[in-house]
Amino acid sequence: MFSLPSEMVEVYLQRRIKDLECLQNSLRENSVEEFNRIGHQLVGNAKNFGFDSLEPLAHRMEKLKSSELSSSGPELVREFSTWLDEQLKNKQRGSSETLSEL
């Protein structure tokens, strides 16, 4: 096991802040395709960066149906925002969930 370099974690989390903004925009624009695309992207990169706890949430984002966007989308965005806040706080404290096996 090893810990990812701090700089990589920082860049990863900064990109997730941009994803959060895009998810919020996709809700405003009623774009389930964009919402699903971001979810798909998160599924792929969460595990690669050792953020296994993000994967189940990202799968739900990826699979969200158009008819569910207005009802379930906001809750998924809140969950993602909470996850991201926790990771940023962990990063500030010097701990993170970024242990991976190679």
C-alpha positions in Angstrom: 0.0 0.0 0.0 1.1 3.5 -0.6 -0.3 7.0 -0.2 -0.8 9.1 -3.4 1.3 12.2 -3.6 -0.4 15.2 -2.0 -0.2 17.2 -5.2 -2.2 14.5 -7.1 -4.9 14.4 -4.4 -5.1 18.2 -4.5 -5.6 18.3 -8.2 -8.1 15.4 -8.1 -10.2 17.2 -5.4 -10.0 20.5 -7.3 -11.4 18.8 -10.4 -14.2 17.4 -8.3 -15.2 20.9 -7.3 -15.6 21.7 -10.9 -17.7 18.5 -11.3 -19.9 19.7 -8.5 -20.5 22.9 -10.3 -21.3 21.0 -13.5 -23.7 18.7 -11.7 -25.5 21.8 -10.3 -25.7 23.3 -13.8 -27.0 20.0 -15.2 -29.9 20.2 -12.7 -30.7 23.8 -13.7 -30.6 22.9 -17.4 -32.4 19.6 -16.8 -29.6 17.7 -18.6 -29.6 14.1 -17.5 -27.0 13.3 -20.2 -24.5 15.7 -18.5 -25.4 14.3 -15.1 -24.8 10.8 -16.3 -21.6 11.7 -18.0 -20.1 13.1 -14.9 -21.2 10.1 -12.9 -19.6 7.8 -15.4 -16.4 9.8 -15.2 -16.4 9.7 -11.4 -16.9 5.9 -11.5 -13.8 5.5 -13.6 -11.5 7.8 -11.7 -12.6 7.3 -8.1 -11.2 3.9 -7.8 -8.0 4.9 -9.7 -7.3 7.6 -7.1 -8.3 5.4 -4.1 -11.6 7.1 -3.3 -13.6 3.9 -3.1 -16.3 5.5 -1.0 -17.3 7.7 -4.0 -17.9 4.8 -6.4 -21.4 3.7 -5.2 -22.6 7.3 -5.3 -21.1 7.9 -8.8 -22.8 4.7 -10.0 -26.1 6.1 -8.9 -25.4 9.4 -10.7 -24.3 7.5 -13.9 -27.5 5.4 -13.9 -30.0 8.2 -13.1 -32.9 8.3 -15.5 -34.3 11.4 -17.0 -37.6 10.9 -15.1 -35.7 10.9 -11.8 -33.4 13.9 -12.4 -35.7 16.5 -10.7 -36.6 14.2 -7.8 -33.3 12.3 -7.1 -30.7 14.5 -8.7 -30.6 17.2 -6.0 -30.1 14.6 -3.3 -27.3 13.0 -5.2 -25.6 16.4 -5.7 -26.0 17.0 -1.9 -24.4 13.6 -1.2 -21.5 14.4 -3.6 -21.0 17.8 -2.0 -20.9 16.3 1.5 -18.4 13.7 0.3 -16.3 16.4 -1.3 -16.4 18.6 1.8 -15.3 15.6 4.0 -12.4 14.9 1.6 -11.3 18.5 1.6 -11.4 18.6 5.4 -9.4 15.3 5.6 -6.9 16.8 3.2 -6.4 19.9 5.4 -5.9 17.6 8.4 -3.4 15.6 6.5 -5.3 12.4 6.2 -7.3 11.1 3.3 -8.9 8.0 2.0 -6.3 7.7 -0.8 -4.6 4.5 0.0 -4.3 2.1 -2.9 -2.7 -1.2 -3.6 -0.5 -1.8 -6.6 
